[in-house]
Amino acid sequence: MNNEEIAERIKLARKERGFTQSELAELLNRTPSNISDIERSRVQVSAVDLYLISQFLNKPIEYFYGEEFRENDIQDLVAVIRKQPPEVRKESIRITKMLLAMQQMGDKFQGDDKKPSIEEIQEFFTSFITFAKNVNEINDKVNKIRDMFIKSLKEQGIDLTGV
C-alpha cells in the first residue's frame, strides 16, 4: 500500500469518527495544516503518528495498510494461542511463521517475470521440507489420539461402524 492510500484511509477513518482535522491535530499535538498535509499525501505520516491516529480513531494499524480484520479476529487468535500449553504455543507460532515465509516466497514470484535464484529456491524447499515434517508429526499425534479414542469407545461397547 502506498502513501496516498494510507493518507486516504486516515482521512476516511477521521471522518467516520466525526473528527475535524483541527480536532485530530489537537489530539496529536500537531497543527491542522500538518493533518491536511498528511491526508493529502504531501508528507508521509510517521510510525508514531500513525500509531496515535489508530488509537484515537479506534482502528487497528492494519486498517491503514489495507488489511481488514473482523473486530475480534486478532483477539480470537491470541485467545486460542494462550489456551495452549507453552510447548504447543511455541510450535504453533513456529509453524505459522513457516507458513507465512513460504507464502511470501511464493507471492514474490507469482505472475512475475522475475525468476527465483537458486538460493531462493533452496530456501523455499528447505522451509517446505521442514513444514512437511511438522505436518507429518502433527498427523501422527492426531492419529494416535484418534486410535486411543476409538479403543476407549470400543471398550465401552460403542459401535463405530460407518464413522
Secondary structure, DSSP 4 states (H G I P E B T S, - for coil): --HHHHHHHHHHHHHHTT--HHHHHHHHT--HHHHHHHHTTSSPPPHHHHHHHHHHTT--HHHHTT----TTHHHHHHHHHHTS-HHHHHHHHHHHHHHHHHHHHHHHHTT-SPPPPHHHHHHHHHHHHHHHHHHHHHHHHHHHHHHHHHHHHHHTT---TT-
